[in-house]
Amino acid sequence: MQSTDTEFLIPSSVSEALENIAKEDAIFLGGGTSTALLYKTRLIEPSRVVWLGNVGELKGIFVSTTAVTISAMTTIAEISANRDIATLLPAVSVAAGAIGNARVRAMATLGGALAHADPRQDLPPAMIAVGAVVSVKSAAGSRDIPLAKFYEGFLETVLTPEELITAITIPLVREGTSSYIRYTPTSEGDYPTIGAAAAVTMAADGNTIETATAVLCGVGTVPIIAEEASRILEGTTGDDATLRRAANTVREIVDPQDDERGTAAYKREIAPVFAYRALKSCMQR
Ligand SMILES: Cc1cc2nc3c(=O)[nH]c(=O)nc-3n(C[C@H](O)[C@H](O)[C@H](O)COP(=O)(O)OP(=O)(O)OC[C@H]3O[C@@H](n4cnc5c(N)ncnc54)[C@H](O)[C@@H]3O)c2cc1C
Protein backbone atom coordinates (compact mmCIF):
# COMPACT_ATOMS: atom_id res chain seq x y z
CA MET A 1 0.00 0.00 0.00
CA GLN A 2 1.18 3.51 -0.78
CA SER A 3 1.77 5.53 2.38
CA THR A 4 -1.31 7.61 3.25
CA ASP A 5 0.52 9.89 5.65
CA THR A 6 2.57 11.90 3.16
CA GLU A 7 2.79 15.44 4.56
CA PHE A 8 1.98 18.31 2.17
CA LEU A 9 3.67 21.58 3.15
CA ILE A 10 3.21 25.00 1.52
CA PRO A 11 6.11 27.30 2.46
CA SER A 12 5.88 30.99 1.61
CA SER A 13 9.61 31.75 1.34
CA VAL A 14 12.76 30.09 0.04
CA SER A 15 14.21 29.83 3.56
CA GLU A 16 11.03 28.12 4.80
CA ALA A 17 11.14 25.73 1.81
CA LEU A 18 14.74 24.82 2.66
CA GLU A 19 13.75 24.14 6.28
CA ASN A 20 10.79 22.03 5.10
CA ILE A 21 12.89 19.83 2.82
CA ALA A 22 15.11 18.67 5.69
CA LYS A 23 13.40 15.32 6.13
CA GLU A 24 14.29 11.94 4.65
CA ASP A 25 12.43 11.25 1.38
CA ALA A 26 10.97 14.78 1.25
CA ILE A 27 10.62 16.23 -2.28
CA PHE A 28 10.00 19.64 -3.81
CA LEU A 29 6.90 20.00 -5.97
CA GLY A 30 6.60 22.50 -8.83
CA GLY A 31 3.63 22.04 -11.15
CA GLY A 32 3.39 18.35 -10.28
CA THR A 33 2.98 17.14 -13.88
CA SER A 34 5.81 14.60 -13.69
CA THR A 35 5.67 13.94 -9.96
CA ALA A 36 1.98 13.03 -10.09
CA LEU A 37 2.69 10.27 -12.63
CA LEU A 38 5.65 8.91 -10.65
CA TYR A 39 3.56 8.97 -7.46
CA LYS A 40 0.55 7.33 -9.07
CA THR A 41 2.67 4.51 -10.46
CA ARG A 42 4.44 4.16 -7.07
CA LEU A 43 7.87 4.91 -8.46
CA ILE A 44 8.22 7.46 -5.66
CA GLU A 45 6.79 7.41 -2.15
CA PRO A 46 7.77 10.71 -0.55
CA SER A 47 7.38 11.19 3.20
CA ARG A 48 6.77 14.89 2.61
CA VAL A 49 5.90 17.06 -0.37
CA VAL A 50 7.06 20.69 -0.28
CA TRP A 51 4.95 22.61 -2.82
CA LEU A 52 6.67 25.76 -4.08
CA GLY A 53 3.59 27.43 -5.55
CA ASN A 54 3.26 29.96 -2.74
CA VAL A 55 6.87 31.18 -2.81
CA GLY A 56 6.70 34.60 -4.49
CA GLU A 57 10.51 34.87 -4.65
CA LEU A 58 10.52 31.97 -7.13
CA LYS A 59 8.33 33.69 -9.72
CA GLY A 60 9.13 36.08 -12.57
CA ILE A 61 11.13 36.72 -15.71
CA PHE A 62 13.75 39.47 -15.54
CA VAL A 63 15.40 40.89 -18.66
CA SER A 64 18.42 43.23 -18.58
CA THR A 65 20.81 44.33 -21.31
CA THR A 66 23.19 41.50 -20.42
CA ALA A 67 21.06 38.56 -19.28
CA VAL A 68 17.65 36.96 -18.94
CA THR A 69 16.86 35.45 -15.56
CA ILE A 70 13.87 33.13 -15.20
CA SER A 71 12.75 32.13 -11.72
CA ALA A 72 12.11 28.46 -11.00
CA MET A 73 8.32 28.63 -10.49
CA THR A 74 7.73 30.45 -13.77
CA THR A 75 5.40 28.23 -15.78
CA ILE A 76 6.29 26.85 -19.19
CA ALA A 77 3.27 28.73 -20.59
CA GLU A 78 4.67 32.02 -19.23
CA ILE A 79 8.06 31.31 -20.81
CA SER A 80 6.45 30.41 -24.12
CA ALA A 81 4.31 33.58 -24.12
CA ASN A 82 7.10 35.99 -23.15
CA ARG A 83 7.93 38.34 -26.04
CA ASP A 84 11.46 39.19 -24.85
CA ILE A 85 12.34 35.51 -24.71
CA ALA A 86 10.85 34.96 -28.17
CA THR A 87 13.03 37.77 -29.56
CA LEU A 88 16.24 37.22 -27.61
CA LEU A 89 16.21 33.43 -27.12
CA PRO A 90 14.15 31.83 -29.90
CA ALA A 91 15.38 28.31 -29.07
CA VAL A 92 14.02 28.59 -25.53
CA SER A 93 10.73 30.09 -26.67
CA VAL A 94 10.12 27.42 -29.34
CA ALA A 95 11.15 24.55 -27.02
CA ALA A 96 8.84 25.80 -24.26
CA GLY A 97 5.94 26.11 -26.72
CA ALA A 98 6.51 22.54 -27.91
CA ILE A 99 6.22 20.89 -24.49
CA GLY A 100 3.23 18.58 -24.09
CA ASN A 101 -0.07 20.39 -24.45
CA ALA A 102 -1.62 23.60 -23.12
CA ARG A 103 -2.71 21.90 -19.88
CA VAL A 104 0.82 20.63 -19.16
CA ARG A 105 2.39 23.99 -20.06
CA ALA A 106 -0.03 25.86 -17.78
CA MET A 107 1.04 23.81 -14.75
CA ALA A 108 4.65 22.73 -15.42
CA THR A 109 7.41 24.98 -14.12
CA LEU A 110 10.94 25.78 -15.20
CA GLY A 111 12.40 24.16 -12.04
CA GLY A 112 10.47 20.94 -12.62
CA ALA A 113 11.26 20.90 -16.34
CA LEU A 114 14.99 21.03 -15.58
CA ALA A 115 15.12 18.81 -12.47
CA HIS A 116 12.97 15.99 -13.86
CA ALA A 117 15.84 15.04 -16.22
CA ASP A 118 13.97 12.90 -18.72
CA PRO A 119 16.37 12.92 -21.71
CA ARG A 120 13.50 13.43 -24.15
CA GLN A 121 12.59 16.80 -22.67
CA ASP A 122 12.64 19.81 -25.01
CA LEU A 123 13.80 22.61 -22.72
CA PRO A 124 17.20 21.26 -21.53
CA PRO A 125 18.89 21.18 -24.98
CA ALA A 126 17.59 24.66 -25.81
CA MET A 127 18.75 26.06 -22.47
CA ILE A 128 22.15 24.34 -22.73
CA ALA A 129 22.66 25.71 -26.25
CA VAL A 130 22.19 29.31 -25.07
CA GLY A 131 24.51 28.84 -22.08
CA ALA A 132 22.02 28.74 -19.19
CA VAL A 133 23.38 28.62 -15.66
CA VAL A 134 21.25 27.11 -12.89
CA SER A 135 21.19 28.81 -9.47
CA VAL A 136 20.52 26.46 -6.57
CA LYS A 137 20.18 26.96 -2.85
CA SER A 138 20.25 24.66 0.15
CA ALA A 139 20.71 25.09 3.89
CA ALA A 140 24.44 24.59 3.20
CA GLY A 141 24.66 27.57 0.80
CA SER A 142 24.27 28.52 -2.85
CA ARG A 143 25.94 27.48 -6.06
CA ASP A 144 25.67 28.16 -9.79
CA ILE A 145 25.88 25.20 -12.16
CA PRO A 146 26.21 25.47 -15.96
CA LEU A 147 23.26 23.48 -17.31
CA ALA A 148 25.76 21.73 -19.61
CA LYS A 149 27.13 20.03 -16.47
CA PHE A 150 23.80 19.43 -14.73
CA TYR A 151 22.67 16.05 -16.13
CA GLU A 152 24.18 12.77 -14.98
CA GLY A 153 21.85 10.09 -16.36
CA PHE A 154 18.23 9.07 -16.89
CA LEU A 155 16.22 11.11 -14.30
CA GLU A 156 19.51 12.02 -12.59
CA THR A 157 21.09 15.41 -12.03
CA VAL A 158 23.93 16.75 -9.91
CA LEU A 159 21.38 18.16 -7.41
CA THR A 160 21.32 16.76 -3.87
CA PRO A 161 17.81 16.09 -2.48
CA GLU A 162 17.98 19.27 -0.35
CA GLU A 163 18.99 21.57 -3.21
CA LEU A 164 16.35 23.92 -4.60
CA ILE A 165 16.59 25.40 -8.08
CA THR A 166 15.83 29.10 -7.62
CA ALA A 167 16.40 30.42 -11.15
CA ILE A 168 18.32 30.11 -14.39
CA THR A 169 20.31 32.90 -15.97
CA ILE A 170 21.11 33.12 -19.65
CA PRO A 171 23.75 35.62 -20.83
CA LEU A 172 22.72 37.72 -23.82
CA VAL A 173 25.07 37.91 -26.79
CA ARG A 174 25.34 40.87 -29.14
CA GLU A 175 25.55 39.08 -32.48
CA GLY A 176 23.89 35.74 -32.27
CA THR A 177 20.76 33.68 -32.48
CA SER A 178 19.42 30.25 -31.57
CA SER A 179 16.93 27.69 -32.86
CA TYR A 180 15.07 24.57 -31.78
CA ILE A 181 13.42 21.92 -33.93
CA ARG A 182 11.85 18.59 -32.99
CA TYR A 183 10.17 15.62 -34.59
CA THR A 184 7.46 13.46 -33.14
CA PRO A 185 5.63 10.81 -35.15
CA THR A 186 2.60 10.65 -32.87
CA SER A 187 0.50 13.51 -31.51
CA GLU A 188 1.93 17.03 -31.34
CA GLY A 189 1.73 16.90 -27.56
CA ASP A 190 3.96 13.85 -27.28
CA TYR A 191 7.62 13.79 -26.31
CA PRO A 192 9.84 14.14 -29.37
CA THR A 193 11.67 11.28 -31.07
CA ILE A 194 14.47 13.79 -31.38
CA GLY A 195 14.95 17.48 -30.65
CA ALA A 196 17.84 19.67 -31.76
CA ALA A 197 18.83 23.06 -30.42
CA ALA A 198 21.57 25.28 -31.81
CA ALA A 199 23.06 28.64 -30.91
CA VAL A 200 25.53 30.59 -33.02
CA THR A 201 27.35 33.83 -32.24
CA MET A 202 29.25 35.80 -34.86
CA ALA A 203 32.54 37.66 -34.52
CA ALA A 204 32.65 41.45 -34.91
CA ASP A 205 33.31 41.09 -38.68
CA GLY A 206 29.80 39.66 -39.00
CA ASN A 207 31.04 36.79 -41.20
CA THR A 208 32.98 34.48 -38.93
CA ILE A 209 31.43 32.14 -36.38
CA GLU A 210 32.71 32.91 -32.90
CA THR A 211 30.82 30.13 -31.07
CA ALA A 212 28.46 27.44 -32.30
CA THR A 213 26.68 24.91 -30.10
CA ALA A 214 24.34 22.09 -31.06
CA VAL A 215 22.55 19.98 -28.42
CA LEU A 216 20.22 17.03 -29.00
CA CYS A 217 17.53 15.39 -26.88
CA GLY A 218 15.95 11.94 -27.27
CA VAL A 219 19.14 10.23 -28.42
CA GLY A 220 20.92 9.39 -25.15
CA THR A 221 20.36 9.23 -21.41
CA VAL A 222 21.26 12.93 -21.11
CA PRO A 223 21.17 15.86 -23.55
CA ILE A 224 23.97 15.30 -26.08
CA ILE A 225 26.31 18.25 -26.63
CA ALA A 226 28.06 18.24 -30.01
CA GLU A 227 31.48 19.45 -28.88
CA GLU A 228 33.41 18.35 -31.96
CA ALA A 229 30.87 20.18 -34.15
CA SER A 230 31.61 23.38 -32.21
CA ARG A 231 35.34 22.97 -32.79
CA ILE A 232 34.81 22.45 -36.53
CA LEU A 233 32.54 25.48 -36.93
CA GLU A 234 34.28 28.08 -34.81
CA GLY A 235 36.40 30.46 -36.92
CA THR A 236 34.69 29.44 -40.18
CA THR A 237 32.02 31.25 -42.18
CA GLY A 238 29.57 28.41 -41.55
CA ASP A 239 29.27 27.49 -45.24
CA ASP A 240 27.00 24.61 -46.07
CA ALA A 241 29.74 21.98 -46.48
CA THR A 242 31.26 22.86 -43.10
CA LEU A 243 27.85 22.82 -41.42
CA ARG A 244 27.22 19.32 -42.79
CA ARG A 245 30.67 18.07 -41.76
CA ALA A 246 30.15 19.47 -38.25
CA ALA A 247 26.62 18.02 -37.95
CA ASN A 248 27.80 14.59 -39.11
CA THR A 249 30.01 14.28 -36.01
CA VAL A 250 26.94 13.72 -33.82
CA ARG A 251 26.40 10.29 -35.36
CA GLU A 252 29.33 9.02 -33.28
CA ILE A 253 28.29 10.54 -29.95
CA VAL A 254 24.56 9.77 -29.77
CA ASP A 255 23.45 6.67 -27.88
CA PRO A 256 19.78 6.16 -28.79
CA GLN A 257 17.47 3.35 -27.68
CA ASP A 258 14.68 1.57 -29.54
CA ASP A 259 11.26 2.73 -28.36
CA GLU A 260 7.77 3.41 -29.68
CA ARG A 261 8.99 6.70 -31.21
CA GLY A 262 11.64 5.08 -33.43
CA THR A 263 14.42 2.52 -33.59
CA ALA A 264 17.91 3.29 -32.35
CA ALA A 265 19.24 2.93 -35.91
CA TYR A 266 16.67 5.43 -37.22
CA LYS A 267 17.47 7.95 -34.49
CA ARG A 268 21.20 7.64 -35.20
CA GLU A 269 20.48 8.38 -38.88
CA ILE A 270 18.36 11.46 -38.24
CA ALA A 271 20.58 12.94 -35.50
CA PRO A 272 23.04 14.58 -37.97
CA VAL A 273 20.11 15.77 -40.11
CA PHE A 274 18.48 17.53 -37.15
CA ALA A 275 21.79 18.96 -35.90
CA TYR A 276 22.42 20.34 -39.41
CA ARG A 277 18.92 21.86 -39.71
CA ALA A 278 19.13 23.54 -36.30
CA LEU A 279 22.56 25.01 -37.09
CA LYS A 280 21.53 26.04 -40.61
CA SER A 281 18.48 27.80 -39.26
CA CYS A 282 20.76 29.97 -37.07
CA MET A 283 22.95 30.84 -40.09
CA GLN A 284 19.93 31.94 -42.12
CA ARG A 285 18.77 34.61 -39.65
C1 LIG B 1 1.03 14.53 -20.82
C2 LIG B 1 2.44 15.03 -20.71
C3 LIG B 1 3.15 15.33 -21.89
C4 LIG B 1 4.45 15.79 -21.81
N1 LIG B 1 5.11 16.10 -22.97
C5 LIG B 1 6.33 16.65 -22.90
C6 LIG B 1 7.01 17.07 -24.10
O1 LIG B 1 6.52 16.97 -25.21
N2 LIG B 1 8.23 17.64 -23.94
C7 LIG B 1 8.82 17.82 -22.72
O2 LIG B 1 9.92 18.36 -22.64
N3 LIG B 1 8.22 17.41 -21.59
C8 LIG B 1 7.00 16.85 -21.66
N4 LIG B 1 6.37 16.46 -20.51
C9 LIG B 1 7.10 16.55 -19.24
C10 LIG B 1 6.99 17.95 -18.65
O3 LIG B 1 7.91 18.78 -19.30
C11 LIG B 1 7.36 17.84 -17.20
O4 LIG B 1 6.40 17.02 -16.58
C12 LIG B 1 7.36 19.19 -16.53
O5 LIG B 1 8.22 20.08 -17.14
C13 LIG B 1 7.76 19.07 -15.08
O6 LIG B 1 7.54 20.31 -14.46
P1 LIG B 1 6.70 20.38 -13.11
O7 LIG B 1 6.81 21.75 -12.58
O8 LIG B 1 5.33 19.86 -13.29
O9 LIG B 1 7.58 19.37 -12.23
P2 LIG B 1 7.17 18.52 -10.97
O10 LIG B 1 6.39 17.32 -11.38
O11 LIG B 1 6.58 19.39 -9.92
O12 LIG B 1 8.61 18.08 -10.48
C14 LIG B 1 9.44 17.28 -11.32
C15 LIG B 1 10.75 17.02 -10.57
O13 LIG B 1 11.43 18.24 -10.35
C16 LIG B 1 11.67 18.47 -8.96
N5 LIG B 1 11.54 19.92 -8.76
C17 LIG B 1 10.49 20.70 -9.12
N6 LIG B 1 10.78 21.99 -8.89
C18 LIG B 1 12.03 22.01 -8.36
C19 LIG B 1 12.89 23.06 -7.92
N7 LIG B 1 12.55 24.35 -7.98
N8 LIG B 1 14.11 22.72 -7.43
C20 LIG B 1 14.50 21.43 -7.38
N9 LIG B 1 13.74 20.40 -7.80
C21 LIG B 1 12.52 20.69 -8.29
C22 LIG B 1 10.63 17.63 -8.24
O14 LIG B 1 11.05 17.27 -6.94
C23 LIG B 1 10.56 16.42 -9.16
O15 LIG B 1 11.64 15.57 -8.93
C24 LIG B 1 5.08 15.96 -20.55
C25 LIG B 1 4.38 15.66 -19.37
C26 LIG B 1 3.08 15.20 -19.44
C27 LIG B 1 2.36 14.90 -18.16
The ligand as an ORCA input file, in Angstrom:
! r2SCAN-3c Opt
* xyz 0 1
  C       1.033     14.526    -20.818
  C       2.444     15.030    -20.712
  C       3.148     15.326    -21.890
  C       4.453     15.792    -21.811
  N       5.108     16.095    -22.971
  C       6.332     16.652    -22.903
  C       7.014     17.074    -24.095
  O       6.520     16.969    -25.206
  N       8.234     17.640    -23.941
  C       8.823     17.818    -22.721
  O       9.916     18.364    -22.641
  N       8.216     17.411    -21.592
  C       6.997     16.846    -21.661
  N       6.371     16.462    -20.510
  C       7.105     16.554    -19.243
  C       6.990     17.945    -18.653
  O       7.913     18.779    -19.296
  C       7.359     17.837    -17.195
  O       6.402     17.019    -16.580
  C       7.358     19.189    -16.530
  O       8.219     20.082    -17.145
  C       7.760     19.066    -15.078
  O       7.538     20.313    -14.457
  P       6.698     20.377    -13.106
  O       6.813     21.752    -12.577
  O       5.328     19.859    -13.287
  O       7.581     19.372    -12.229
  P       7.170     18.516    -10.971
  O       6.393     17.320    -11.379
  O       6.583     19.392     -9.916
  O       8.614     18.082    -10.483
  C       9.444     17.284    -11.318
  C      10.749     17.022    -10.569
  O      11.434     18.243    -10.354
  C      11.674     18.467     -8.958
  N      11.537     19.917     -8.764
  C      10.486     20.701     -9.122
  N      10.778     21.987     -8.886
  C      12.032     22.014     -8.355
  C      12.892     23.057     -7.917
  N      12.552     24.351     -7.976
  N      14.108     22.721     -7.432
  C      14.496     21.427     -7.380
  N      13.742     20.396     -7.799
  C      12.522     20.694     -8.286
  C      10.631     17.628     -8.238
  O      11.051     17.267     -6.945
  C      10.561     16.418     -9.164
  O      11.640     15.568     -8.934
  C       5.083     15.960    -20.552
  C       4.380     15.662    -19.375
  C       3.079     15.201    -19.438
  C       2.358     14.903    -18.160
*
